Amino acid sequence: MSIDLKPAQVLSFTEHFGAVQEVGFGFGWEVAKEDPLVVVNGVMLDKQKRIVEGAHDLSFVESERVQHDASAEETSTCDLLEFALDFQQIPPDVETLVFVANIVYADLTEHFGRIGNAYIRLVHKDSGREQMRFVCNNKSEGKTVMVLMRLMRDEQDWKIQALGQGRGSRLARLRIALSKIGVFLLIILLVVNAIKFNATHFCLSAVILIVLICSSIYWERAYIRSAVKTFSREAPQPKTLY
């Protein structure tokens, strides 16, 4: 029987799931016609709550998009992202692993407040049987990042705490404003260059384009870092031990 975890509740992996080495996770929501592009990152923190770089750059896990039949009903709720976690691969200096979902290249119309019935669930790696589910009921209007849950090292065991906290709207607005300015300047330079070719204007256009591409990568990392750092300062205390 699957465990229904509530916000801030904590449970022990060993006590409820046995001495598992590898588990699978599924993250999903109510399917819509135009689903945003979402990824899940597992950000590691040491004892001092400092971010530890993971195997996949900032993230320790790498989520994969689940392909569904195009004829699936719009109102159906199903896993849209999947990722695996191998406890033996977690570095010994890591005390906390925070799962963070973020909407990639989000504009002001894309946020978790528009995603219905979002959830994260734990599944048995071999059988695929659901062992735990947490429904993110927290209101996330205007938030482009959501802290889903965290794993906390407890000597030889790990404990999992449900969270579902939306964050990251101010950085999204700043990124969008700067991107619009960059695109506007790029268009002006391209128009001027089309009227009369100028090597300086051409080089400047290329530089702006490269900056826009590189900055988009930086902003996605900045969202995640900001959300995790803020969360580490304001992390809720466990309400109950399940």
N, C-alpha and C positions, 0 to 999 in steps of 0.2 A: 504493500500500500504506500502510495506517495505521500510525503510529508508536505503540508501546506504551511510554508513559513510566512510569518508576518513581519512588518518593518521593525528593525532593530533587534529581532529575535536572533538567538545564537544556538547552534547545535554542534556537537562533536562528530567529526568524521568517523573516528574509530568506533565510537559507541553506537552510531546509527547505521553505518555502512560497512563496518569491518576494516581490516587492514588493507585497504585498496592502494594500489600504486598509481593507477591511471584512471581518470574519469572523463566523461564527455559532458559538454554543456550545450544547450540549445537556447537561443534568444529569438523571440518572435513577437508578433503583434497581429492585430486585425488587418488582413490584406486589403489594400486599396488599389485603385487604378494607377495612381502615380506614387508608389512608395519611394521615400527618400533613400539615398545611398548611406547605409549605416555600417560602421565597423565596431568591433569590440576589442579593446586593448586590456591586457593584464599588466598593470604597472606595479613594479616591486618597490618596497620601502624597507630600509634597514631599521635598526633600533632607534636611531635618531630621527626617524621619519623622513629621511632623505631618499630621493628617487634613485634607484639603481637601474642602469641601462640593461635592457633585456636582450634575448637572443634575436629578436626582430626589431632592432633599433630601440625605440622607447618601450615596446611591448614584449612581454614574455610569451604571450600566446598570439596566434594568428588565426583570426576568424575567417571562415569561408562561407560564401553565399550559397544557400540551398536553392536548387532549381526546382520549381513546381510547374505542374501542368498549367498552361495558359488558360485552360477552361475552368480553373478553380474558381469557386464563388468568391465574390469580392468581400463578403462579410465573414469568410472563414478565418480562423485564427490558427496559425501553424508556425513551426520553426522556420525562420528566414536566414539565420546565421548559426553556424555550428563551430565549436572549437574544442580541442582536447587539452587536458592538463595532466602532466606527468610529475608527480610529487618528488620523485627522485632527481629530477632535473632542476629543481629550484635551488639556487645557491644557498649555502649554509648561513650566510650573513643576512639573508632576507627574512624579515619578521612578519611582513604583511604583504599580501597580494591583492590589489584593488582592481576590480573589473569595471571598466569605464566604456560606455557606448557613446559614440559621437556621430553626428550627421556630417558627412564629408561635403565640403564646399557649400555649406548651408547658406541660404539667404534669409531675409527676415520672415518669409512665408513658410519656411521649413523649420519645425521645432517639434519636440517630443509631446507638446500639448496636442498636436494633431494626430498622434499615433495612438490608436485605441487598443486597450487591453494588452499593453506590453507586459511581457513576463520573461523570466529566465528560469530554466529548469536543469536539474542534474539528472543524467541518465547513466545507467550501467554501460561500461565501455563495450562489453561483449554482447549482451542480450538486447541492449537498447531500451530496457525497461526504465520507466521514469521512477526516480527515487525521491526527488524533492522538487517543489515548484514555488516560485515567489512571483506574485503579481504586483507590478509596480503601480500602485494606486496614487502615488504622490503626484500632485498637480505640477506639471512642468511646462506651463504656458510660456512661450518665448525662449525656452532653454534648448540649446543645441548639444549639450553634453549631459549624460546621466550616469551617476555613480550607482551601479547596480548592486554590488555586494563586495564584501572583502573576506579574505581568508587570513586567519591569524595563527601564527605558530604557537603551540602550547606544548613545550618540551618535545616529546616524540609524536605528538598528535597535532592536528589542525582543526580549528574551529571556523565555521562559516557564519557570517552575519548578513542578513538581508538589509538593503538600504533603499534604493530607488529614489535617489535625490537628484533633481535636475539642476544644472549649473551652466555658466558660460555665455550668457546673452550679451554682456557688455563688450567682450572681446569680439564677438561675431559682428556687432554693429560697427566697431572700429575697423575691422578687416574689410567689411563691405564698403565703407566710406573711402578708405584708402585705395581699394581696388577700382572703384568708380573714377576716382581722380586719375589713376594711372591709365585706365582705358581711354578716358577723355583726352589726355595728353597724347596718347599713342595715335588716336584717330586724327587729331589735328596735324601731327607730324606726317602721317601717311598722306593726308590730303595735300599738304604743302609740298611734299616730295613728289606727288603725282603731277602737280602743276608744273613744277620745275625741280628736276633732280638735283639734290644736294647731298654730297657724301657725308657731311656732318650730321644732317637731319636723318639720313638713313642709319648711320651708326647709333645715333641717339634712340631711334625707334627700336632697333635691335636690343639695346641695353634695357629699355623700359619693358619690352616683352620678356626678356630673361628674368628681370626683377619680379614681374608679375607671376611668372611660373614658379620661381624659387620661393617667393613669399607665401604662395598658397600652401606649399609644403610646411613652411615655418609656422603658419597660423594654425594648422591642424595640430601640430605638436604643442603649440602654445596653449590651445584650448585644453588639451588633456593635462598638461603640466599644471596649469592654473587651477583646474578642477580638483586634481589630486592634492595639491598643496593646501588649498582652502579646506578640503575635506579632512585632511590630516590634523588641522587645527581645530576643527569643529565636529569631529567624529562623535556620533551619539554613543552613549554607554548602553551596553546590552540591557534590554528590558527584562527578559526572562531567559533562562537556560531551558531550551526545549527538551 
